[in-house]
């Protein structure tokens, strides 16, 4: 399954166009390698997604062509979620 479609169906990112944009800007890695939006995602892969000030690492558990909102979170497991600290603070 394509990376952008997985992110949308699993509801990690709400819109596929946003998922495509994030991937194509080089903010997503699959198993430590930079991934494009068309990269195939397989069960067992580990994704590292860099949002604005948050880095999220997830493991792919299941792949489905479509899911209900309640079942979407079963498609992945969150390994870690960290926030970047602001180095330059305004006094």
N, C-alpha and C positions, 0 to 999 in steps of 0.2 A: 504494500500500500504506500502511496506517496506520502511524504512527510507532511506537507501542508494539509492534506485530507485527514491524516491521523490526528493532527493537532486540533482540527475543527471538530471532528466526530467525538474525540475524547473530551472536548470542551476545555482543553488547556488554554487555547486561544479561541475566542468566540467566532471570528470570521475568517474564512479561508483566504481572502485577499490580504488580511493582516498577517496571517501565518506565512504566506508566500513572501511578503515584504520583509518580515523578520528573518526568514531563512536566507533570502537572497542578499541581505546585508551582512551575512557572515556571523550571525549571533546564535547559531545553533550548531552543536556538534553531536555526531552519532558515534559512539564508541571512541571518542577522542579525535575524530576527524571532522573537519569542516563539512557541513552538509548544505546542499541546495534544496529548494522546495520540491524538486522532482526525485530526490533520493528515496530509495525504497527503505521502508522501516519493517523490521522483522521482530517476532517475539523474542525477548531476551536482550534486545538492544538497550543501551543506556543513552539517554538524551540529556544534553546540558544546554539549557535555554537561558539566554541573557536578556532579561527585560530591562527597563530603564535603570532601576537601582536594585534589582533583585536577580539572583542566579538560582535557577531551579534545576535539580537533577532528578530525573525520573527513569524508571525501568519499565519497558513495554511488557505487559502481561498477556494481553489478548488483542486480536485484531477483528473488528467487525465492520461491515459495510455501512451499517447504521445502528444507532443505539437510542434508547430512551435516556432521559436526563438522569434517572436514578442509577442506570447501569454504566454510564460513561466513566465514572471513577474507578470501575473495576478493570478498565483497559490498561491502567498504569498504576505504579506504586511510586510514591515520592520518596526518594533516597535522602535528599537534603534540600533545604531552602535557606539561602543566606541573603542578607542585605548588605549592600556596599555602605561603608561609613564615609561621611563627608569629611575630607581631609581639611579643606579650607572652610573654617567656620567664621561667620561674620560676628564680631563682638559688638 
